[in-house]
Amino acid sequence: MDAAYVFAVAFRLDPDGAAIEPDRFEATMEIPAPEPGADGWAFFRDRLWRGEIGDEPSFRRLASDRLGVEVTEASFRELRTDEAYLDALKREVAADLGRFNADSVDDVLRKYLGSSIHVRGD
């Protein structure tokens, strides 16, 4: 199983005693998706809403900590996954729909990820 949350991020560099041009950069950041059922597996529930970052300032701090630079902008792009991971995620969500306040697994995925799930073939 393989999956990652993919974000577009922008950051600035402000080195001491030096000038840099450009000082703003854009990049793609991937955060590995924990195995469904493992600690942190509900990252999508905690951070996303309808395919958007739910609390961007908080997420920018998280991204800044992970990247070691000040992230000034961030947006969610997709959950990039394989079929095996998506199937396992659906099973885990189905086992506890009440946790997501939804009637079906599809409702949960739409509610948090919107249409931003990209399944890759083997």
MODELLER restraints for C-alpha pairs under 7 A, 6 or more apart:
rsr = mdl.restraints
at = mdl.atoms
rsr.add(forms.Gaussian(group=physical.xy_distance, feature=features.Distance(at['CA:1:A'], at['CA:82:A']), mean=6.54, stdev=0.5))
rsr.add(forms.Gaussian(group=physical.xy_distance, feature=features.Distance(at['CA:1:A'], at['CA:84:A']), mean=5.46, stdev=0.5))
rsr.add(forms.Gaussian(group=physical.xy_distance, feature=features.Distance(at['CA:1:A'], at['CA:85:A']), mean=4.93, stdev=0.5))
rsr.add(forms.Gaussian(group=physical.xy_distance, feature=features.Distance(at['CA:2:A'], at['CA:81:A']), mean=5.84, stdev=0.5))
rsr.add(forms.Gaussian(group=physical.xy_distance, feature=features.Distance(at['CA:2:A'], at['CA:82:A']), mean=5.88, stdev=0.5))
rsr.add(forms.Gaussian(group=physical.xy_distance, feature=features.Distance(at['CA:2:A'], at['CA:85:A']), mean=6.10, stdev=0.5))
rsr.add(forms.Gaussian(group=physical.xy_distance, feature=features.Distance(at['CA:3:A'], at['CA:32:A']), mean=6.17, stdev=0.5))
rsr.add(forms.Gaussian(group=physical.xy_distance, feature=features.Distance(at['CA:3:A'], at['CA:33:A']), mean=5.31, stdev=0.5))
rsr.add(forms.Gaussian(group=physical.xy_distance, feature=features.Distance(at['CA:3:A'], at['CA:79:A']), mean=6.96, stdev=0.5))
rsr.add(forms.Gaussian(group=physical.xy_distance, feature=features.Distance(at['CA:3:A'], at['CA:80:A']), mean=5.46, stdev=0.5))
rsr.add(forms.Gaussian(group=physical.xy_distance, feature=features.Distance(at['CA:3:A'], at['CA:81:A']), mean=4.09, stdev=0.5))
rsr.add(forms.Gaussian(group=physical.xy_distance, feature=features.Distance(at['CA:3:A'], at['CA:82:A']), mean=6.50, stdev=0.5))
rsr.add(forms.Gaussian(group=physical.xy_distance, feature=features.Distance(at['CA:3:A'], at['CA:85:A']), mean=6.57, stdev=0.5))
rsr.add(forms.Gaussian(group=physical.xy_distance, feature=features.Distance(at['CA:4:A'], at['CA:30:A']), mean=5.86, stdev=0.5))
rsr.add(forms.Gaussian(group=physical.xy_distance, feature=features.Distance(at['CA:4:A'], at['CA:31:A']), mean=5.35, stdev=0.5))
rsr.add(forms.Gaussian(group=physical.xy_distance, feature=features.Distance(at['CA:4:A'], at['CA:32:A']), mean=4.21, stdev=0.5))
rsr.add(forms.Gaussian(group=physical.xy_distance, feature=features.Distance(at['CA:4:A'], at['CA:33:A']), mean=4.68, stdev=0.5))
rsr.add(forms.Gaussian(group=physical.xy_distance, feature=features.Distance(at['CA:4:A'], at['CA:79:A']), mean=5.83, stdev=0.5))
rsr.add(forms.Gaussian(group=physical.xy_distance, feature=features.Distance(at['CA:4:A'], at['CA:80:A']), mean=5.32, stdev=0.5))
rsr.add(forms.Gaussian(group=physical.xy_distance, feature=features.Distance(at['CA:4:A'], at['CA:81:A']), mean=6.50, stdev=0.5))
rsr.add(forms.Gaussian(group=physical.xy_distance, feature=features.Distance(at['CA:5:A'], at['CA:30:A']), mean=5.52, stdev=0.5))
rsr.add(forms.Gaussian(group=physical.xy_distance, feature=features.Distance(at['CA:5:A'], at['CA:31:A']), mean=5.12, stdev=0.5))
rsr.add(forms.Gaussian(group=physical.xy_distance, feature=features.Distance(at['CA:5:A'], at['CA:32:A']), mean=6.30, stdev=0.5))
rsr.add(forms.Gaussian(group=physical.xy_distance, feature=features.Distance(at['CA:5:A'], at['CA:33:A']), mean=6.21, stdev=0.5))
rsr.add(forms.Gaussian(group=physical.xy_distance, feature=features.Distance(at['CA:5:A'], at['CA:78:A']), mean=6.03, stdev=0.5))
rsr.add(forms.Gaussian(group=physical.xy_distance, feature=features.Distance(at['CA:5:A'], at['CA:79:A']), mean=4.61, stdev=0.5))
rsr.add(forms.Gaussian(group=physical.xy_distance, feature=features.Distance(at['CA:5:A'], at['CA:80:A']), mean=6.26, stdev=0.5))
rsr.add(forms.Gaussian(group=physical.xy_distance, feature=features.Distance(at['CA:6:A'], at['CA:28:A']), mean=6.90, stdev=0.5))
rsr.add(forms.Gaussian(group=physical.xy_distance, feature=features.Distance(at['CA:6:A'], at['CA:29:A']), mean=5.80, stdev=0.5))
rsr.add(forms.Gaussian(group=physical.xy_distance, feature=features.Distance(at['CA:6:A'], at['CA:30:A']), mean=4.52, stdev=0.5))
rsr.add(forms.Gaussian(group=physical.xy_distance, feature=features.Distance(at['CA:6:A'], at['CA:31:A']), mean=6.53, stdev=0.5))
rsr.add(forms.Gaussian(group=physical.xy_distance, feature=features.Distance(at['CA:6:A'], at['CA:76:A']), mean=6.30, stdev=0.5))
rsr.add(forms.Gaussian(group=physical.xy_distance, feature=features.Distance(at['CA:6:A'], at['CA:77:A']), mean=5.42, stdev=0.5))
rsr.add(forms.Gaussian(group=physical.xy_distance, feature=features.Distance(at['CA:6:A'], at['CA:78:A']), mean=5.27, stdev=0.5))
rsr.add(forms.Gaussian(group=physical.xy_distance, feature=features.Distance(at['CA:6:A'], at['CA:79:A']), mean=6.15, stdev=0.5))
rsr.add(forms.Gaussian(group=physical.xy_distance, feature=features.Distance(at['CA:6:A'], at['CA:80:A']), mean=6.91, stdev=0.5))
rsr.add(forms.Gaussian(group=physical.xy_distance, feature=features.Distance(at['CA:7:A'], at['CA:28:A']), mean=5.73, stdev=0.5))
rsr.add(forms.Gaussian(group=physical.xy_distance, feature=features.Distance(at['CA:7:A'], at['CA:29:A']), mean=5.16, stdev=0.5))
rsr.add(forms.Gaussian(group=physical.xy_distance, feature=features.Distance(at['CA:7:A'], at['CA:30:A']), mean=6.31, stdev=0.5))
rsr.add(forms.Gaussian(group=physical.xy_distance, feature=features.Distance(at['CA:7:A'], at['CA:74:A']), mean=6.66, stdev=0.5))
rsr.add(forms.Gaussian(group=physical.xy_distance, feature=features.Distance(at['CA:7:A'], at['CA:75:A']), mean=5.53, stdev=0.5))
rsr.add(forms.Gaussian(group=physical.xy_distance, feature=features.Distance(at['CA:7:A'], at['CA:76:A']), mean=4.45, stdev=0.5))
rsr.add(forms.Gaussian(group=physical.xy_distance, feature=features.Distance(at['CA:7:A'], at['CA:77:A']), mean=5.13, stdev=0.5))
rsr.add(forms.Gaussian(group=physical.xy_distance, feature=features.Distance(at['CA:8:A'], at['CA:27:A']), mean=5.92, stdev=0.5))
rsr.add(forms.Gaussian(group=physical.xy_distance, feature=features.Distance(at['CA:8:A'], at['CA:28:A']), mean=4.70, stdev=0.5))
rsr.add(forms.Gaussian(group=physical.xy_distance, feature=features.Distance(at['CA:8:A'], at['CA:29:A']), mean=6.21, stdev=0.5))
rsr.add(forms.Gaussian(group=physical.xy_distance, feature=features.Distance(at['CA:8:A'], at['CA:74:A']), mean=5.59, stdev=0.5))
rsr.add(forms.Gaussian(group=physical.xy_distance, feature=features.Distance(at['CA:8:A'], at['CA:75:A']), mean=5.29, stdev=0.5))
rsr.add(forms.Gaussian(group=physical.xy_distance, feature=features.Distance(at['CA:8:A'], at['CA:76:A']), mean=6.41, stdev=0.5))
rsr.add(forms.Gaussian(group=physical.xy_distance, feature=features.Distance(at['CA:8:A'], at['CA:77:A']), mean=6.64, stdev=0.5))
rsr.add(forms.Gaussian(group=physical.xy_distance, feature=features.Distance(at['CA:9:A'], at['CA:26:A']), mean=5.72, stdev=0.5))
rsr.add(forms.Gaussian(group=physical.xy_distance, feature=features.Distance(at['CA:9:A'], at['CA:27:A']), mean=5.46, stdev=0.5))
rsr.add(forms.Gaussian(group=physical.xy_distance, feature=features.Distance(at['CA:9:A'], at['CA:28:A']), mean=6.13, stdev=0.5))
rsr.add(forms.Gaussian(group=physical.xy_distance, feature=features.Distance(at['CA:9:A'], at['CA:29:A']), mean=6.74, stdev=0.5))
rsr.add(forms.Gaussian(group=physical.xy_distance, feature=features.Distance(at['CA:9:A'], at['CA:71:A']), mean=6.61, stdev=0.5))
rsr.add(forms.Gaussian(group=physical.xy_distance, feature=features.Distance(at['CA:9:A'], at['CA:73:A']), mean=5.52, stdev=0.5))
rsr.add(forms.Gaussian(group=physical.xy_distance, feature=features.Distance(at['CA:9:A'], at['CA:74:A']), mean=4.37, stdev=0.5))
rsr.add(forms.Gaussian(group=physical.xy_distance, feature=features.Distance(at['CA:9:A'], at['CA:75:A']), mean=6.59, stdev=0.5))
rsr.add(forms.Gaussian(group=physical.xy_distance, feature=features.Distance(at['CA:10:A'], at['CA:24:A']), mean=6.90, stdev=0.5))
rsr.add(forms.Gaussian(group=physical.xy_distance, feature=features.Distance(at['CA:10:A'], at['CA:25:A']), mean=5.53, stdev=0.5))
rsr.add(forms.Gaussian(group=physical.xy_distance, feature=features.Distance(at['CA:10:A'], at['CA:26:A']), mean=4.31, stdev=0.5))
rsr.add(forms.Gaussian(group=physical.xy_distance, feature=features.Distance(at['CA:10:A'], at['CA:27:A']), mean=6.34, stdev=0.5))
rsr.add(forms.Gaussian(group=physical.xy_distance, feature=features.Distance(at['CA:10:A'], at['CA:71:A']), mean=5.73, stdev=0.5))
rsr.add(forms.Gaussian(group=physical.xy_distance, feature=features.Distance(at['CA:10:A'], at['CA:72:A']), mean=5.63, stdev=0.5))
rsr.add(forms.Gaussian(group=physical.xy_distance, feature=features.Distance(at['CA:10:A'], at['CA:73:A']), mean=5.00, stdev=0.5))
rsr.add(forms.Gaussian(group=physical.xy_distance, feature=features.Distance(at['CA:10:A'], at['CA:74:A']), mean=6.46, stdev=0.5))
rsr.add(forms.Gaussian(group=physical.xy_distance, feature=features.Distance(at['CA:11:A'], at['CA:24:A']), mean=5.66, stdev=0.5))
rsr.add(forms.Gaussian(group=physical.xy_distance, feature=features.Distance(at['CA:11:A'], at['CA:25:A']), mean=5.46, stdev=0.5))
rsr.add(forms.Gaussian(group=physical.xy_distance, feature=features.Distance(at['CA:11:A'], at['CA:26:A']), mean=6.53, stdev=0.5))
rsr.add(forms.Gaussian(group=physical.xy_distance, feature=features.Distance(at['CA:11:A'], at['CA:69:A']), mean=6.68, stdev=0.5))
rsr.add(forms.Gaussian(group=physical.xy_distance, feature=features.Distance(at['CA:11:A'], at['CA:70:A']), mean=5.62, stdev=0.5))
rsr.add(forms.Gaussian(group=physical.xy_distance, feature=features.Distance(at['CA:11:A'], at['CA:71:A']), mean=4.31, stdev=0.5))
rsr.add(forms.Gaussian(group=physical.xy_distance, feature=features.Distance(at['CA:11:A'], at['CA:72:A']), mean=5.22, stdev=0.5))
rsr.add(forms.Gaussian(group=physical.xy_distance, feature=features.Distance(at['CA:11:A'], at['CA:73:A']), mean=6.99, stdev=0.5))
rsr.add(forms.Gaussian(group=physical.xy_distance, feature=features.Distance(at['CA:12:A'], at['CA:23:A']), mean=5.37, stdev=0.5))
rsr.add(forms.Gaussian(group=physical.xy_distance, feature=features.Distance(at['CA:12:A'], at['CA:24:A']), mean=4.41, stdev=0.5))
rsr.add(forms.Gaussian(group=physical.xy_distance, feature=features.Distance(at['CA:12:A'], at['CA:25:A']), mean=6.30, stdev=0.5))
rsr.add(forms.Gaussian(group=physical.xy_distance, feature=features.Distance(at['CA:12:A'], at['CA:70:A']), mean=6.21, stdev=0.5))
rsr.add(forms.Gaussian(group=physical.xy_distance, feature=features.Distance(at['CA:12:A'], at['CA:71:A']), mean=6.94, stdev=0.5))
rsr.add(forms.Gaussian(group=physical.xy_distance, feature=features.Distance(at['CA:13:A'], at['CA:23:A']), mean=5.31, stdev=0.5))
rsr.add(forms.Gaussian(group=physical.xy_distance, feature=features.Distance(at['CA:13:A'], at['CA:24:A']), mean=6.63, stdev=0.5))
rsr.add(forms.Gaussian(group=physical.xy_distance, feature=features.Distance(at['CA:33:A'], at['CA:41:A']), mean=6.78, stdev=0.5))
rsr.add(forms.Gaussian(group=physical.xy_distance, feature=features.Distance(at['CA:34:A'], at['CA:40:A']), mean=6.22, stdev=0.5))
rsr.add(forms.Gaussian(group=physical.xy_distance, feature=features.Distance(at['CA:34:A'], at['CA:41:A']), mean=4.87, stdev=0.5))
rsr.add(forms.Gaussian(group=physical.xy_distance, feature=features.Distance(at['CA:35:A'], at['CA:41:A']), mean=6.04, stdev=0.5))
rsr.add(forms.Gaussian(group=physical.xy_distance, feature=features.Distance(at['CA:36:A'], at['CA:88:A']), mean=6.15, stdev=0.5))
rsr.add(forms.Gaussian(group=physical.xy_distance, feature=features.Distance(at['CA:36:A'], at['CA:89:A']), mean=5.24, stdev=0.5))
rsr.add(forms.Gaussian(group=physical.xy_distance, feature=features.Distance(at['CA:36:A'], at['CA:92:A']), mean=6.16, stdev=0.5))
rsr.add(forms.Gaussian(group=physical.xy_distance, feature=features.Distance(at['CA:37:A'], at['CA:92:A']), mean=6.34, stdev=0.5))
rsr.add(forms.Gaussian(group=physical.xy_distance, feature=features.Distance(at['CA:44:A'], at['CA:112:A']), mean=6.28, stdev=0.5))
rsr.add(forms.Gaussian(group=physical.xy_distance, feature=features.Distance(at['CA:45:A'], at['CA:112:A']), mean=6.06, stdev=0.5))
rsr.add(forms.Gaussian(group=physical.xy_distance, feature=features.Distance(at['CA:47:A'], at['CA:53:A']), mean=5.87, stdev=0.5))
rsr.add(forms.Gaussian(group=physical.xy_distance, feature=features.Distance(at['CA:47:A'], at['CA:54:A']), mean=5.52, stdev=0.5))
rsr.add(forms.Gaussian(group=physical.xy_distance, feature=features.Distance(at['CA:47:A'], at['CA:55:A']), mean=6.92, stdev=0.5))
rsr.add(forms.Gaussian(group=physical.xy_distance, feature=features.Distance(at['CA:48:A'], at['CA:54:A']), mean=4.94, stdev=0.5))
rsr.add(forms.Gaussian(group=physical.xy_distance, feature=features.Distance(at['CA:48:A'], at['CA:112:A']), mean=5.40, stdev=0.5))
rsr.add(forms.Gaussian(group=physical.xy_distance, feature=features.Distance(at['CA:48:A'], at['CA:113:A']), mean=6.61, stdev=0.5))
rsr.add(forms.Gaussian(group=physical.xy_distance, feature=features.Distance(at['CA:49:A'], at['CA:111:A']), mean=6.27, stdev=0.5))
rsr.add(forms.Gaussian(group=physical.xy_distance, feature=features.Distance(at['CA:49:A'], at['CA:112:A']), mean=4.33, stdev=0.5))
rsr.add(forms.Gaussian(group=physical.xy_distance, feature=features.Distance(at['CA:49:A'], at['CA:113:A']), mean=6.46, stdev=0.5))
rsr.add(forms.Gaussian(group=physical.xy_distance, feature=features.Distance(at['CA:50:A'], at['CA:110:A']), mean=6.33, stdev=0.5))
rsr.add(forms.Gaussian(group=physical.xy_distance, feature=features.Distance(at['CA:50:A'], at['CA:111:A']), mean=5.09, stdev=0.5))
rsr.add(forms.Gaussian(group=physical.xy_distance, feature=features.Distance(at['CA:50:A'], at['CA:112:A']), mean=4.64, stdev=0.5))
rsr.add(forms.Gaussian(group=physical.xy_distance, feature=features.Distance(at['CA:50:A'], at['CA:113:A']), mean=5.16, stdev=0.5))
rsr.add(forms.Gaussian(group=physical.xy_distance, feature=features.Distance(at['CA:50:A'], at['CA:114:A']), mean=4.32, stdev=0.5))
rsr.add(forms.Gaussian(group=physical.xy_distance, feature=features.Distance(at['CA:51:A'], at['CA:76:A']), mean=6.65, stdev=0.5))
rsr.add(forms.Gaussian(group=physical.xy_distance, feature=features.Distance(at['CA:51:A'], at['CA:112:A']), mean=5.96, stdev=0.5))
rsr.add(forms.Gaussian(group=physical.xy_distance, feature=features.Distance(at['CA:51:A'], at['CA:113:A']), mean=4.23, stdev=0.5))
rsr.add(forms.Gaussian(group=physical.xy_distance, feature=features.Distance(at['CA:51:A'], at['CA:114:A']), mean=4.46, stdev=0.5))
rsr.add(forms.Gaussian(group=physical.xy_distance, feature=features.Distance(at['CA:51:A'], at['CA:115:A']), mean=6.89, stdev=0.5))
rsr.add(forms.Gaussian(group=physical.xy_distance, feature=features.Distance(at['CA:51:A'], at['CA:116:A']), mean=6.08, stdev=0.5))
rsr.add(forms.Gaussian(group=physical.xy_distance, feature=features.Distance(at['CA:52:A'], at['CA:75:A']), mean=6.77, stdev=0.5))
rsr.add(forms.Gaussian(group=physical.xy_distance, feature=features.Distance(at['CA:52:A'], at['CA:76:A']), mean=5.71, stdev=0.5))
rsr.add(forms.Gaussian(group=physical.xy_distance, feature=features.Distance(at['CA:53:A'], at['CA:75:A']), mean=6.36, stdev=0.5))
rsr.add(forms.Gaussian(group=physical.xy_distance, feature=features.Distance(at['CA:53:A'], at['CA:76:A']), mean=6.07, stdev=0.5))
rsr.add(forms.Gaussian(group=physical.xy_distance, feature=features.Distance(at['CA:56:A'], at['CA:74:A']), mean=6.95, stdev=0.5))
rsr.add(forms.Gaussian(group=physical.xy_distance, feature=features.Distance(at['CA:60:A'], at['CA:71:A']), mean=5.55, stdev=0.5))
rsr.add(forms.Gaussian(group=physical.xy_distance, feature=features.Distance(at['CA:60:A'], at['CA:72:A']), mean=6.83, stdev=0.5))
rsr.add(forms.Gaussian(group=physical.xy_distance, feature=features.Distance(at['CA:60:A'], at['CA:73:A']), mean=6.90, stdev=0.5))
rsr.add(forms.Gaussian(group=physical.xy_distance, feature=features.Distance(at['CA:60:A'], at['CA:74:A']), mean=6.43, stdev=0.5))
rsr.add(forms.Gaussian(group=physical.xy_distance, feature=features.Distance(at['CA:63:A'], at['CA:71:A']), mean=6.54, stdev=0.5))
rsr.add(forms.Gaussian(group=physical.xy_distance, feature=features.Distance(at['CA:64:A'], at['CA:70:A']), mean=5.06, stdev=0.5))
rsr.add(forms.Gaussian(group=physical.xy_distance, feature=features.Distance(at['CA:64:A'], at['CA:71:A']), mean=5.16, stdev=0.5))
rsr.add(forms.Gaussian(group=physical.xy_distance, feature=features.Distance(at['CA:77:A'], at['CA:116:A']), mean=6.65, stdev=0.5))
rsr.add(forms.Gaussian(group=physical.xy_distance, feature=features.Distance(at['CA:78:A'], at['CA:116:A']), mean=4.55, stdev=0.5))
rsr.add(forms.Gaussian(group=physical.xy_distance, feature=features.Distance(at['CA:78:A'], at['CA:117:A']), mean=5.48, stdev=0.5))
rsr.add(forms.Gaussian(group=physical.xy_distance, feature=features.Distance(at['CA:78:A'], at['CA:118:A']), mean=6.45, stdev=0.5))
rsr.add(forms.Gaussian(group=physical.xy_distance, feature=features.Distance(at['CA:79:A'], at['CA:116:A']), mean=6.21, stdev=0.5))
rsr.add(forms.Gaussian(group=physical.xy_distance, feature=features.Distance(at['CA:79:A'], at['CA:117:A']), mean=4.81, stdev=0.5))
rsr.add(forms.Gaussian(group=physical.xy_distance, feature=features.Distance(at['CA:79:A'], at['CA:118:A']), mean=6.02, stdev=0.5))
rsr.add(forms.Gaussian(group=physical.xy_distance, feature=features.Distance(at['CA:80:A'], at['CA:117:A']), mean=6.18, stdev=0.5))
rsr.add(forms.Gaussian(group=physical.xy_distance, feature=features.Distance(at['CA:80:A'], at['CA:118:A']), mean=4.84, stdev=0.5))
rsr.add(forms.Gaussian(group=physical.xy_distance, feature=features.Distance(at['CA:80:A'], at['CA:119:A']), mean=6.08, stdev=0.5))
rsr.add(forms.Gaussian(group=physical.xy_distance, feature=features.Distance(at['CA:81:A'], at['CA:118:A']), mean=6.16, stdev=0.5))
rsr.add(forms.Gaussian(group=physical.xy_distance, feature=features.Distance(at['CA:81:A'], at['CA:119:A']), mean=4.95, stdev=0.5))
rsr.add(forms.Gaussian(group=physical.xy_distance, feature=features.Distance(at['CA:81:A'], at['CA:120:A']), mean=6.03, stdev=0.5))
rsr.add(forms.Gaussian(group=physical.xy_distance, feature=features.Distance(at['CA:82:A'], at['CA:119:A']), mean=5.16, stdev=0.5))
rsr.add(forms.Gaussian(group=physical.xy_distance, feature=features.Distance(at['CA:82:A'], at['CA:120:A']), mean=5.09, stdev=0.5))
rsr.add(forms.Gaussian(group=physical.xy_distance, feature=features.Distance(at['CA:82:A'], at['CA:121:A']), mean=6.36, stdev=0.5))
rsr.add(forms.Gaussian(group=physical.xy_distance, feature=features.Distance(at['CA:83:A'], at['CA:119:A']), mean=6.34, stdev=0.5))
rsr.add(forms.Gaussian(group=physical.xy_distance, feature=features.Distance(at['CA:90:A'], at['CA:105:A']), mean=6.24, stdev=0.5))
rsr.add(forms.Gaussian(group=physical.xy_distance, feature=features.Distance(at['CA:93:A'], at['CA:105:A']), mean=6.23, stdev=0.5))
rsr.add(forms.Gaussian(group=physical.xy_distance, feature=features.Distance(at['CA:94:A'], at['CA:105:A']), mean=5.80, stdev=0.5))
rsr.add(forms.Gaussian(group=physical.xy_distance, feature=features.Distance(at['CA:97:A'], at['CA:103:A']), mean=6.81, stdev=0.5))
rsr.add(forms.Gaussian(group=physical.xy_distance, feature=features.Distance(at['CA:97:A'], at['CA:104:A']), mean=6.90, stdev=0.5))
rsr.add(forms.Gaussian(group=physical.xy_distance, feature=features.Distance(at['CA:100:A'], at['CA:108:A']), mean=6.52, stdev=0.5))
rsr.add(forms.Gaussian(group=physical.xy_distance, feature=features.Distance(at['CA:102:A'], at['CA:108:A']), mean=6.00, stdev=0.5))
